[in-house]
């Protein structure tokens, strides 16, 4: 078999329809498609060549539900045997009673005693069908109803940046502001604190990360920002 | 009957008007673009994929693309345009939809809709082409899964002379005029829009389409550059996944 040929530089921006490589010996990751002998980008993004693997990291677009994602959803409808959850995407998720509570619930009984309209919940996507029917559960560590606090929404493509490598960025914000923060993969973030001032600092920090996600050395910059705003010394985690 | 014809703005026959393209101009939209060709300006804003109602419009096999073409009241050279959908605007919305659909992988968005809004604040012919070109950039900006970009241009004949990118004064020229708006997918080498106004022979049409291809490749290059300019800064971003 002939050796594949890479046609664009690693870590370059590609647009839909751009031929990124030629040859049959590549493994395709997300965002790229094979057409005959050519490998074509199917959306705007940052291309990564990792050995034989080609993957495209999306930089824009709405959230698309994926299995095993932990998201923050809003109860938008109550059905006969569960809830319909708004996921900030084109597809609402179904939360079945048996995926939500351990006790026996008689069919047709009032479900608002568990989750009411407009309650926010942390849930995990257990299944996504090809028709984009989404099932979520609230059974599991850290999955629960959110009480109090505030909700902010960010671009879901920036979520990995807000969390940081192994949670480094998020831990730094939590440590500096003392806030309780939960980040959903769908770009919904819940922040709760007893100190409204710290809550505001956390919100501003997250907004800054969202806007400046591309800046090299962002962790140091955010570290300096947090120290200045909170007036506390914060330990900088080594990655 | 080939009579000599001098273009009112002094362009060469196969020369297009100066183009400005920018991506990410509407902050509340999921994707947006501004495309200016000469005096024609088109804004496109994309929302979605989002849930589709009324429910009977939903299709579990593939998503839906909806386009709205709108000329603003003060946009034209002549009389004020009455706001709201007219017969003409509805037709152009439809052909825009048909021109863009083959470039998009709608099977990725079952039961959902992608809405495209095209607004024209200033026009000097070639509005549907400018709209389609802007919409293709906006769709890419919105992260929609696409097979290819779409570039569009009008070509035509004035007194038997093949010209590219007609302006209003050429469309309304008192002579024999044929106007052919074309949308083209450059990598797939396929046309997705072909309309015609006027009289041309089949050889003339072939020649016109060859010119349209050539010009669309120039426009596509500008589209790609505009998209890359918008995302260039993310090049330095480190990989956080995996």
Contacts between the chains, C-beta under 8 A, distances in Angstrom:
chain1	res1	chain2	res2	distance
A	11	B	235	6.0
A	12	B	235	6.8
A	13	B	227	7.8
A	13	B	228	4.9
A	13	B	231	4.6
A	13	B	232	6.2
A	13	B	234	6.9
A	13	B	235	6.4
A	15	B	140	5.9
A	15	B	149	6.7
A	15	B	223	7.8
A	15	B	224	5.0
A	15	B	227	4.7
A	15	B	228	6.6
A	16	B	103	7.8
A	16	B	140	5.2
A	16	B	145	7.9
A	16	B	146	3.7
A	16	B	147	7.2
A	16	B	148	6.3
A	16	B	149	5.9
A	17	B	103	8.0
A	17	B	146	6.8
A	17	B	147	6.7
A	17	B	148	3.7
A	17	B	149	5.2
A	17	B	185	7.5
A	17	B	186	7.0
A	17	B	187	4.4
A	17	B	188	7.7
A	18	B	187	7.9
A	18	B	224	7.3
A	19	B	187	7.2
A	33	B	147	7.8
A	40	B	147	7.8
A	40	B	187	7.2
A	42	B	105	6.7
A	42	B	145	5.0
A	42	B	146	6.1
A	42	B	147	7.0
A	43	B	140	7.0
A	43	B	143	5.6
A	43	B	144	6.9
A	43	B	145	5.5
A	43	B	146	6.5
A	44	B	140	5.1
A	44	B	141	6.6
A	44	B	143	6.5
A	44	B	227	5.9
A	44	B	231	6.2
A	45	B	143	8.0
A	45	B	231	7.8
A	46	B	231	7.7
A	46	B	234	5.8
A	46	B	235	7.1
A	46	B	237	6.9
A	48	B	239	6.2
A	57	B	239	7.0
A	57	B	241	6.8
A	58	B	143	5.5
A	59	B	143	7.5
A	59	B	231	5.4
A	59	B	234	5.5
A	60	B	30	7.4
A	60	B	31	6.5
A	60	B	141	6.1
A	60	B	142	6.5
A	60	B	143	4.2
A	60	B	231	7.9
A	61	B	30	6.9
A	61	B	31	7.9
A	61	B	142	6.1
A	61	B	143	2.2
A	61	B	144	7.2
A	62	B	30	5.9
A	62	B	48	7.1
A	62	B	49	6.2
A	62	B	50	7.5
A	62	B	142	7.8
A	62	B	143	7.2
A	64	B	49	7.9
A	89	B	49	7.8
A	90	B	48	6.7
A	90	B	49	4.2
A	90	B	50	5.0
A	90	B	51	5.3
A	90	B	109	6.5
A	90	B	111	7.7
A	90	B	112	3.8
A	90	B	113	7.9
A	91	B	51	7.2
A	91	B	111	7.5
A	91	B	112	7.2
A	92	B	51	7.2
A	130	B	110	7.7
A	131	B	60	5.2
A	131	B	110	5.4
A	131	B	111	7.2
A	132	B	109	7.9
A	132	B	110	5.5
A	132	B	111	6.6
A	132	B	112	7.7
A	157	B	143	7.7
A	160	B	240	4.0
A	160	B	241	6.0
A	161	B	237	7.9
A	161	B	240	6.2
A	163	B	240	7.9
A	164	B	240	7.5
A	165	B	240	6.5
A	213	B	234	7.7
A	213	B	237	6.6
A	214	B	233	4.6
A	214	B	234	4.6
A	214	B	235	7.9
A	214	B	236	6.1
A	214	B	237	4.7
A	215	B	236	7.8
A	216	B	236	5.1
A	216	B	238	7.7
